[in-house]
Amino acid sequence: MVSVIRAFMDMESCRYYIDELYSQDTQKCLDAIVCLKNSVIGSNRQKGSVIAQGVVPRLVQLLSDTSLPLEVRRETAVTLGSLAKGTDAHIKQLIDVNVVPLLLNSVMSSDDLKLTEACLRCICSVFRHPSAPVDLIFTDCHLLSHLLTLTMQSITNQICVTTIFSCSCKRFEQQHALCDRGIVPTLAALLCSPHSAVLMPTLLCLTNLTYENPKVSYTVITASFGGKSIPDLVVRLVERDRPTEMQLAAARALTNLHRAGALTAEDPKILYKTLPCLVCLCKKERPSHERVLAAETLAYLTEVDTELQRLASISNHLIPTLADLLHYQPENNNNLAQQETRIAQDMRQAAFRAFASLGANDEDIRKKIIETDSLMEHIVTGLQDPCPKVRLAAVRCLHSLSRSVQQLRTTFQDHSVWKPLMALLQNASDDILSVASSTLCNLLLEFSPSKEPILESGAVDLLCNLTKRPDPALRLNGIWALMNMAFQAEQKIKSQILNTLGTDQIFRLLSDPQVNVLMKTLGLLRNLLSTKPHIDYIMGLHGNQIMQAVILILEGNHSAEVKEQALCILANIADGDSAKDYIMSNEDVLKKLQDYMVFINGLFRDPRGWRRTLSRPDIRSGRVYVGGLSGGFNQRAL
């Protein structure tokens, strides 16, 4: 009730000058705009009150009227800019009245520097909104060129234009459009600016421009200004004498250049500058937002390179430093409760993502991570976190650690991680489901103690349903986990898999355009058809369909690796007592075997050599082949 009365009083207090906005007297109108501008500065409540009174359309009209004095249009643009610094709801209302096209048109048509700067500042504020129509700047190539030329006019223009471009650079086509219009040389020049206010948005623009874009990134590293390349200009900003927020921004830009393939992991700019900088900025004494961004950038930097993972893990006590992010406790302040909760969530997400990257490939690093105090408890809690981003980061960390055979047998069992993981798989979003099901593939390996309880909790139905999903990654994980589940399994489990999946679905998977799905389906059949009693039993129920599936593969246009798996299935069938009759009575299969004999003659001459090949463990690739001619195989998800 009090808020309603206060809003009414605010409306009444500014009514007198709002009415003057519609005056035909230019001076009265200008005075009203100035009063309006002063009233909304620094007050979101007053901004909301003014917008609610329908003033914005009048301001739009005043800005678009080129017959009015420049001072009126300048003050109007400044007032709109102040309104755009309000809440997301305020900005959305400005977007809805098409203020952005008007501002861009004013920038294109005006020769007045102050009006241009005011319009650019307003565009900057609006473009930070997720619904901002950023595509408008790409509808006219002359507009992009004009914006770039404006950077030569003032420092304000340099700040605003780079901010606008960084907000507009989110997709490949936008990155290429900016690159084609010549933004790279402009950024190279701005990197030499002595003003931090210019350098920061320039670095952000460079970061967004090169994100996962090799072509643009190669253009960037070949550009130079004053005889120095852009990477050389950027790496100067990582030095310790720079503000930490600038070090972080520069490290992010270099990280994106590396991940796009423009800078190698061995480049000194990455190895001796970027990596140590990010590790240092994760330290406890840094502000929470810097620690979060540094940890997330470090996770991205080290995600795929084993050597960077190894160096990071032994740098400056990084693993305990990251673990400290998980121990952040929100302050008991009602006014800041929501903000503190968000900070804690961001810290947990960043720590989990960094641990996931560091432990992606190296067993010793995984051991160090898991031995960190209470880490597994934090992961289990993270899997149940109310924030989806934290749950996703936690399951990614769990997936990375699940590549360790030793930890699957010990730590994972001690903490019963399969329980929250199975709960997470119920009604999860596709991104979480993809990583969680990949983790499940590893928990279903034959040496994992978690395999039995997972089976008892209804995993077969869940995985069979995954194989029917439109997302290829989910289909792959579903059939991959079923393949692991069937390895050396009891007959009742194999029958349950076959009955739940159904032969019709197996045929659909064998026709899948994704070759990995096809290979794992053949691996499932191979594991189902192992052990003589099981082979005879399954072939007695589904022999005709299985033989039809094998012939489908052998006659299809498939690679040698795919057809090899089909031949292994035949070898397993031939190992049965009664099942072998399905081969001997099938002329098509015998004809195919005769045709392939020339290729596999050497293997059949020395079956012991083949057996050694099939039973060779290969932990690095995550693959464990077990068995001889009638063996199946078990494989960890990567």
ChimeraX attribute file (.defattr): number of C-alpha atoms within 10 A of each C-alpha:
attribute: neighborCount
match mode: 1-to-1
recipient: residues
	/A:1	5
	/A:2	7
	/A:3	9
	/A:4	9
	/A:5	10
	/A:6	12
	/A:7	16
	/A:8	12
	/A:9	13
	/A:10	16
	/A:11	17
	/A:12	11
	/A:13	12
	/A:14	17
	/A:15	14
	/A:16	11
	/A:17	18
	/A:18	22
	/A:19	12
	/A:20	18
	/A:21	21
	/A:22	16
	/A:23	14
	/A:24	9
	/A:25	10
	/A:26	15
	/A:27	13
	/A:28	15
	/A:29	20
	/A:30	21
	/A:31	16
	/A:32	21
	/A:33	24
	/A:34	17
	/A:35	15
	/A:36	23
	/A:37	20
	/A:38	13
	/A:39	17
	/A:40	20
	/A:41	16
	/A:42	13
	/A:43	15
	/A:44	16
	/A:45	15
	/A:46	20
	/A:47	22
	/A:48	18
	/A:49	19
	/A:50	22
	/A:51	15
	/A:52	13
	/A:53	11
	/A:54	11
	/A:55	16
	/A:56	20
	/A:57	14
	/A:58	14
	/A:59	20
	/A:60	20
	/A:61	14
	/A:62	21
	/A:63	25
	/A:64	16
	/A:65	12
	/A:66	13
	/A:67	9
	/A:68	12
	/A:69	12
	/A:70	16
	/A:71	12
	/A:72	21
	/A:73	26
	/A:74	22
	/A:75	23
	/A:76	28
	/A:77	29
	/A:78	23
	/A:79	24
	/A:80	27
	/A:81	23
	/A:82	22
	/A:83	29
	/A:84	27
	/A:85	22
	/A:86	21
	/A:87	14
	/A:88	15
	/A:89	12
	/A:90	18
	/A:91	23
	/A:92	17
	/A:93	17
	/A:94	21
	/A:95	19
	/A:96	11
	/A:97	13
	/A:98	14
	/A:99	22
	/A:100	22
	/A:101	15
	/A:102	16
	/A:103	24
	/A:104	18
	/A:105	13
	/A:106	21
	/A:107	22
	/A:108	15
	/A:109	11
	/A:110	13
	/A:111	10
	/A:112	12
	/A:113	16
	/A:114	17
	/A:115	24
	/A:116	23
	/A:117	24
	/A:118	25
	/A:119	27
	/A:120	27
	/A:121	26
	/A:122	24
	/A:123	25
	/A:124	22
	/A:125	21
	/A:126	30
	/A:127	22
	/A:128	19
	/A:129	18
	/A:130	11
	/A:131	13
	/A:132	20
	/A:133	15
	/A:134	22
	/A:135	11
	/A:136	13
	/A:137	19
	/A:138	15
	/A:139	10
	/A:140	10
	/A:141	13
	/A:142	13
	/A:143	17
	/A:144	19
	/A:145	14
	/A:146	12
	/A:147	23
	/A:148	21
	/A:149	14
	/A:150	20
	/A:151	19
	/A:152	12
	/A:153	11
	/A:154	12
	/A:155	17
	/A:156	19
	/A:157	23
	/A:158	27
	/A:159	23
	/A:160	27
	/A:161	27
	/A:162	28
	/A:163	25
	/A:164	24
	/A:165	28
	/A:166	23
	/A:167	21
	/A:168	24
	/A:169	23
	/A:170	14
	/A:171	14
	/A:172	14
	/A:173	11
	/A:174	18
	/A:175	22
	/A:176	18
	/A:177	16
	/A:178	21
	/A:179	19
	/A:180	12
	/A:181	13
	/A:182	14
	/A:183	23
	/A:184	23
	/A:185	16
	/A:186	18
	/A:187	25
	/A:188	23
	/A:189	15
	/A:190	23
	/A:191	23
	/A:192	16
	/A:193	14
	/A:194	9
	/A:195	12
	/A:196	14
	/A:197	13
	/A:198	22
	/A:199	24
	/A:200	21
	/A:201	25
	/A:202	28
	/A:203	27
	/A:204	20
	/A:205	23
	/A:206	31
	/A:207	23
	/A:208	21
	/A:209	30
	/A:210	29
	/A:211	23
	/A:212	18
	/A:213	20
	/A:214	17
	/A:215	15
	/A:216	22
	/A:217	25
	/A:218	16
	/A:219	15
	/A:220	24
	/A:221	16
	/A:222	13
	/A:223	17
	/A:224	18
	/A:225	16
	/A:226	9
	/A:227	9
	/A:228	14
	/A:229	15
	/A:230	24
	/A:231	21
	/A:232	13
	/A:233	19
	/A:234	25
	/A:235	19
	/A:236	16
	/A:237	21
	/A:238	26
	/A:239	16
	/A:240	11
	/A:241	9
	/A:242	13
	/A:243	12
	/A:244	19
	/A:245	16
	/A:246	21
	/A:247	25
	/A:248	25
	/A:249	25
	/A:250	28
	/A:251	30
	/A:252	28
	/A:253	24
	/A:254	29
	/A:255	28
	/A:256	25
	/A:257	29
	/A:258	23
	/A:259	23
	/A:260	19
	/A:261	16
	/A:262	23
	/A:263	20
	/A:264	15
	/A:265	20
	/A:266	12
	/A:267	12
	/A:268	13
	/A:269	22
	/A:270	22
	/A:271	17
	/A:272	11
	/A:273	18
	/A:274	26
	/A:275	25
	/A:276	18
	/A:277	22
	/A:278	28
	/A:279	23
	/A:280	20
	/A:281	23
	/A:282	26
	/A:283	22
	/A:284	13
	/A:285	9
	/A:286	13
	/A:287	13
	/A:288	19
	/A:289	13
	/A:290	17
	/A:291	27
	/A:292	25
	/A:293	20
	/A:294	27
	/A:295	29
	/A:296	23
	/A:297	26
	/A:298	31
	/A:299	23
	/A:300	18
	/A:301	28
	/A:302	25
	/A:303	21
	/A:304	15
	/A:305	16
	/A:306	17
	/A:307	15
	/A:308	20
	/A:309	25
	/A:310	17
	/A:311	15
	/A:312	23
	/A:313	22
	/A:314	11
	/A:315	13
	/A:316	14
	/A:317	13
	/A:318	18
	/A:319	21
	/A:320	15
	/A:321	18
	/A:322	26
	/A:323	22
	/A:324	17
	/A:325	25
	/A:326	22
	/A:327	13
	/A:328	16
	/A:329	11
	/A:330	16
	/A:331	11
	/A:332	9
	/A:333	10
	/A:334	9
	/A:335	8
	/A:336	12
	/A:337	13
	/A:338	11
	/A:339	14
	/A:340	18
	/A:341	15
	/A:342	14
	/A:343	18
	/A:344	20
	/A:345	24
	/A:346	22
	/A:347	27
	/A:348	29
	/A:349	26
	/A:350	28
	/A:351	27
	/A:352	31
	/A:353	26
	/A:354	28
	/A:355	30
	/A:356	25
	/A:357	25
	/A:358	32
	/A:359	30
	/A:360	25
	/A:361	25
	/A:362	18
	/A:363	17
	/A:364	13
	/A:365	21
	/A:366	23
	/A:367	15
	/A:368	13
	/A:369	22
	/A:370	18
	/A:371	12
	/A:372	14
	/A:373	12
	/A:374	12
	/A:375	15
	/A:376	20
	/A:377	11
	/A:378	16
	/A:379	25
	/A:380	21
	/A:381	14
	/A:382	25
	/A:383	25
	/A:384	16
	/A:385	16
	/A:386	10
	/A:387	14
	/A:388	18
	/A:389	16
	/A:390	26
	/A:391	25
	/A:392	26
	/A:393	25
	/A:394	32
	/A:395	29
	/A:396	27
	/A:397	25
	/A:398	25
	/A:399	25
	/A:400	25
	/A:401	29
	/A:402	27
	/A:403	25
	/A:404	23
	/A:405	18
	/A:406	14
	/A:407	18
	/A:408	22
	/A:409	16
	/A:410	12
	/A:411	15
	/A:412	22
	/A:413	15
	/A:414	13
	/A:415	13
	/A:416	14
	/A:417	20
	/A:418	21
	/A:419	15
	/A:420	16
	/A:421	21
	/A:422	17
	/A:423	13
	/A:424	20
	/A:425	19
	/A:426	10
	/A:427	9
	/A:428	14
	/A:429	12
	/A:430	14
	/A:431	12
	/A:432	21
	/A:433	22
	/A:434	25
	/A:435	24
	/A:436	26
	/A:437	29
	/A:438	26
	/A:439	27
	/A:440	30
	/A:441	28
	/A:442	30
	/A:443	31
	/A:444	30
	/A:445	25
	/A:446	18
	/A:447	13
	/A:448	18
	/A:449	18
	/A:450	23
	/A:451	20
	/A:452	13
	/A:453	14
	/A:454	19
	/A:455	14
	/A:456	9
	/A:457	14
	/A:458	11
	/A:459	22
	/A:460	22
	/A:461	14
	/A:462	15
	/A:463	24
	/A:464	21
	/A:465	16
	/A:466	22
	/A:467	26
	/A:468	17
	/A:469	14
	/A:470	9
	/A:471	12
	/A:472	18
	/A:473	21
	/A:474	25
	/A:475	24
	/A:476	26
	/A:477	27
	/A:478	29
	/A:479	30
	/A:480	30
	/A:481	29
	/A:482	30
	/A:483	27
	/A:484	28
	/A:485	30
	/A:486	30
	/A:487	25
	/A:488	21
	/A:489	16
	/A:490	13
	/A:491	18
	/A:492	10
	/A:493	16
	/A:494	23
	/A:495	17
	/A:496	14
	/A:497	22
	/A:498	22
	/A:499	10
	/A:500	15
	/A:501	20
	/A:502	12
	/A:503	15
	/A:504	10
	/A:505	15
	/A:506	22
	/A:507	17
	/A:508	14
	/A:509	23
	/A:510	21
	/A:511	16
	/A:512	16
	/A:513	11
	/A:514	14
	/A:515	16
	/A:516	18
	/A:517	24
	/A:518	22
	/A:519	22
	/A:520	25
	/A:521	26
	/A:522	27
	/A:523	28
	/A:524	28
	/A:525	26
	/A:526	27
	/A:527	27
	/A:528	29
	/A:529	31
	/A:530	28
	/A:531	20
	/A:532	17
	/A:533	16
	/A:534	20
	/A:535	26
	/A:536	21
	/A:537	17
	/A:538	20
	/A:539	22
	/A:540	13
	/A:541	11
	/A:542	12
	/A:543	19
	/A:544	11
	/A:545	15
	/A:546	21
	/A:547	19
	/A:548	13
	/A:549	19
	/A:550	21
	/A:551	17
	/A:552	15
	/A:553	21
	/A:554	22
	/A:555	12
	/A:556	12
	/A:557	10
	/A:558	12
	/A:559	11
	/A:560	10
	/A:561	10
	/A:562	20
	/A:563	21
	/A:564	17
	/A:565	21
	/A:566	24
	/A:567	21
	/A:568	20
	/A:569	28
	/A:570	24
	/A:571	20
	/A:572	26
	/A:573	29
	/A:574	21
	/A:575	21
	/A:576	21
	/A:577	12
	/A:578	16
	/A:579	24
	/A:580	18
	/A:581	14
	/A:582	19
	/A:583	18
	/A:584	12
	/A:585	10
	/A:586	11
	/A:587	11
	/A:588	13
	/A:589	20
	/A:590	13
	/A:591	11
	/A:592	14
	/A:593	16
	/A:594	11
	/A:595	11
	/A:596	15
	/A:597	13
	/A:598	9
	/A:599	10
	/A:600	13
	/A:601	10
	/A:602	12
	/A:603	13
	/A:604	13
	/A:605	10
	/A:606	10
	/A:607	13
	/A:608	13
	/A:609	13
	/A:610	16
	/A:611	18
	/A:612	14
	/A:613	14
	/A:614	19
	/A:615	16
	/A:616	13
	/A:617	14
	/A:618	11
	/A:619	13
	/A:620	12
	/A:621	12
	/A:622	17
	/A:623	16
	/A:624	18
	/A:625	18
	/A:626	21
	/A:627	16
	/A:628	19
	/A:629	20
	/A:630	24
	/A:631	23
	/A:632	29
	/A:633	20
	/A:634	26
	/A:635	25
	/A:636	24
	/A:637	23
	/A:638	17
